[in-house]
């Protein structure tokens, strides 16, 4: 008798499927933009969801859900993006010490700043500054908005999730077997 062939199930997708954008109330979008503008203007300050929800005039849960639906990122990840953008601009345009830049951009710990910066950009702040200064500045003729968009950190995946994925990729193959 012949044994049936067992086909292993396909692995679950790592990322949630993208959904069509949710159509939101224009008044809610204005309130969300108000909170986003406040974060942009003072990205060095602490912006917990409670404070942002108060600025928007909605509950914390509704704010967090609506912000992600409207802008594609959770509020905390958006704030990290803004802080790293500001830090890269300061590293590029000034000779300020990295510690000063970390505190100016809202980080309370130099270690957290360095680790997050490296996780997002792939380089430590010092290495990033050196590589930027060493690069030829052929971008002088490109509009600043295009350059800034190209340099914007990609935070589609949470920093902690990136670390977990990298750690899993670095494990020897005998340690990555799944347990049933």
QUIDAJO-V861240 format. One record per pair of residues at least 4 apart in sequence whose C-alpha atoms are under 7 Angstrom apart, sorted by sequence separation. I is the first residue (numbers start at 1). GAP is how many residues later the second one is. D is the distance in Angstrom with one decimal. If there is no record, write none. Layout:
# QUIDAJO-V861240
i=<I/I>
gap=<GAP/GAP>
d=<D/D>
This chain:
# QUIDAJO-V861240
i=<24/25/26/27/28/29/30/31/32/33/34/35/36/37/38/39/47/48/49/50/51/52/53/54/58/59/60/61/62/63/64/65/66/67/68/73/74/75/76/77/78/79/80/81/82/83/84/85/86/87/88/89/90/91/96/97/98/99/100/101/102/103/109/110/111/112/113/114/115/116/117/118/123/124/125/126/127/128/129/130/131/142/143/144/145/146/147/148/157/158/159/160/161/162/163/164/165/166/167/171/172/24/47/53/58/68/73/96/102/103/118/123/142/157/171/53/68/107/118/53/67/117/67/102/117/50/53/64/114/49/64/90/99/102/114/87/49/35/87/86/35/35/34/83/32/31/121/84/120/32/43/92/91/43/39/43/92/119/40/22/21/44/44/45/43/44/43/85/81/81/77>
gap=<4/4/4/4/4/4/4/4/4/4/4/4/4/4/4/4/4/4/4/4/4/4/4/4/4/4/4/4/4/4/4/4/4/4/4/4/4/4/4/4/4/4/4/4/4/4/4/4/4/4/4/4/4/4/4/4/4/4/4/4/4/4/4/4/4/4/4/4/4/4/4/4/4/4/4/4/4/4/4/4/4/4/4/4/4/4/4/4/4/4/4/4/4/4/4/4/4/4/4/4/4/5/5/5/5/5/5/5/5/5/5/5/5/5/5/6/6/6/6/7/7/7/8/8/8/10/10/10/10/11/11/11/11/11/11/14/15/17/18/19/20/21/22/22/24/25/32/33/33/35/36/37/38/39/40/40/40/40/42/47/48/60/61/61/62/62/63/67/72/74/78>
d=<6.9/6.3/6.2/6.4/6.2/6.0/6.2/6.5/6.2/5.9/6.3/6.3/6.2/6.1/6.1/5.0/6.1/6.5/5.9/6.3/6.4/6.3/5.9/6.5/6.4/6.0/6.2/6.2/5.9/5.8/6.3/6.3/6.0/5.9/4.8/6.2/6.3/6.2/6.3/6.2/6.4/6.2/6.1/6.1/6.2/6.1/6.1/6.3/6.2/6.1/6.0/5.9/5.4/6.9/6.5/6.5/6.1/6.4/6.0/6.1/6.6/5.1/6.3/6.1/6.1/5.9/5.9/6.0/6.1/6.2/5.9/4.8/5.8/6.0/6.2/6.3/6.1/6.1/6.2/6.1/6.1/6.9/6.6/6.0/6.1/6.2/6.2/6.0/6.5/6.4/6.4/6.4/6.2/6.1/6.1/6.1/6.2/6.3/6.5/6.3/6.9/6.7/6.5/5.3/6.0/4.8/6.0/6.7/5.4/6.2/4.6/5.5/6.8/6.5/6.6/5.8/4.7/6.0/4.7/5.2/6.4/6.4/6.6/6.2/6.6/5.6/5.5/6.5/6.1/6.0/6.7/6.8/6.3/6.2/6.4/6.3/6.9/5.7/6.3/6.7/5.8/6.0/6.8/5.6/5.8/4.7/6.8/6.6/6.4/6.5/6.5/6.1/5.7/6.6/6.9/6.2/6.7/6.5/6.9/6.3/6.8/6.4/4.6/5.8/6.8/3.7/6.8/6.3/6.0/6.9/6.8>
